[in-house]
Amino acid sequence: HNRWQTQMAFSKAVYSFQVKEDTIPTVVGKVETHFGTLTPITYSVQEDDGENLFLLGRMSGEFLLSRSLDFETQRFYVLTVVLQHGDSQVSSVRVYFNVLDVNDNPPVFSTHAFSASLLEDTQVSTCFLWLNVSDKDDDNGELKLKVVGGDEEDVFFIHSTGNLCLNKELDRERRSSYNLTLMANDCVQPVSFQLTSTAQVIVVVEDVNDNAPVFVSPTSVNIPEDTLLHSVIVTVHAEDEDAGSNGKVLYYLNNTAGGMFSIDDRSGAIYLEEMLDREVVDMLTVTVIATDRGSPQMATTMNLTVHVEDANDHDPEFLQSNYSLTVREDIPRGTSLFQVQAYDQDTGPNGRVRYILTQTSPFVVDAVRGVVTVMDKLDREKDPNYSFIIAAVDQGNIPRSATAAVNVTVLDINDFAPQFSPETLIIHVKENEEDPFELIHQVSALDEDLGMDSQLTYFIQSGNSDGLFSITPSGTFEILHTLDKEKESLHIITITAVDSFPPLTGTLTVHVIVDDVNDNHPEFTEEVYNTILPEDSPIGTVFAMIMASDIDEG
């Protein structure tokens, strides 16, 4: 019997089979004996820790894999196989199935999303997050980690220890967070067989107070000088790129321009506290400080220039309120006489003065220069004096003005000739008149000029060839000799009146009519009349014409 058992022993003392974990159901091993026999031999599993994972063919001794393996769950199986001859157990053997690992598990992160916070002044090379990643595979479980997304500037790197580390300096104001994509891959060869997995890492960059406030509002402001007290003239604004209290800004005034301004420390509104006067000060400088609430605090300053704009709060002022001058009446039209000047302390249109005449006269004024010009011919004899008002008006929205009085005295020139009225004088005088009151007459002409130009001198220009008449320079006309009508009954004398230089003259025609008096005896035409009268002449017969004449009239 022992010899038989020996002849029927298994071909191996121990069987060991290698099976990859991804093997599909198939024959994965076989047990067999050394010697054959005519009697049927059967195989059976006496001990099995695989729970029928491996099915043994009773006749063939082949093991059939009944379902899939998982190296990560169980790496080997031990079975005891019994050889039977008939109903007798002849022999038994140990059968080992070793499960071979294949790369069927990707790396696994402990979480799909990691998070970390870093102060923006964290030093470079600081490692701040351990990336817990594993791979269930055995020989395939060596892992490599790398950042594959969200880090275009290579700010981070992964240390060989599996820690995420800082590669470059952070700046929260430039970038406050990073959403990184990490990838873990095993090292199976060829590369195409490698398995990978990814995880997200949110890195929040926390603020430190590394930025001072920066003013973004204008550094100058224009305000009218009539701005009301306690008005907001400007609101300054500074921005701080830090976050939280590090970025909250407060405002102060370091220089208030002598208490002229105040500021709201939170809003930055600057208020006017004293009245402005551009004519006294037209520009003010205020120093504004902006500070954050960080620790330590950071601050910045700005010089705010306040330009005081003009308001029309001043009237124009003439250099003098009255102007007096004299002009000759023959002054040419278009002649500039004088210039008025008015000044306005305001600026721009408010201080731009224009001149106008408030009434009609022969004069005009240049609106811009204030030059007064004669535009019409003057005539002293009609208007010896002119008085008018010049107004200086500024160009403000609500114009302000001032006035000056102008008095022009017109000086006389010798432009009027003496004029007799009437121009013909008729004097009746009896012949042989000796009464001086009848022989003297005063003549006078009118000259509308003044002074020397109106002082006249008279002389006889014609009609006195016989020297019968005379006239004094003052115009006393005198008949020097008795006149005889029978010689000349009418004398026509021309008297001329002449004024000063250049001399102008006027003439008077004097008709001296000699009236008759009975100063002549009648005279017969014949001293002796001779005539013959017939004796028989009837009574009443005219026999002679005796004639006498008298040269007197009437």
Salt bridges, closest charged atoms under 4 A:
GLU47 OE1 - ARG94 NH1 3.17
ASP138 OD2 - ARG75 NH1 3.43
GLU152 OE1 - ARG175 NH1 3.80
GLU153 OE1 - ARG174 NH2 3.05
GLU173 OE2 - ARG172 NH2 3.24
ASP207 OD1 - ARG172 NE 2.94
GLU239 OE2 - HIS237 NE2 3.74
GLU273 OE1 - HIS230 ND1 3.26
GLU279 OE2 - ARG278 NH2 2.97
GLU279 OE1 - HIS314 ND1 3.80
ASP310 OD1 - ARG278 NE 3.02
ASP313 OD1 - HIS314 ND1 2.79
ASP315 OD1 - ARG400 NE 2.68
ASP330 OD2 - ARG328 NH2 2.90
ASP346 OD1 - HIS314 ND1 3.22
ASP366 OD2 - ARG369 NE 3.59
GLU381 OE2 - ARG380 NH2 3.09
ASP412 OD1 - ARG380 NE 2.99
GLU488 OE1 - HIS491 ND1 3.60
ASP515 OD1 - HIS428 ND1 3.36
GLU553 OE2 - LYS485 NZ 2.15
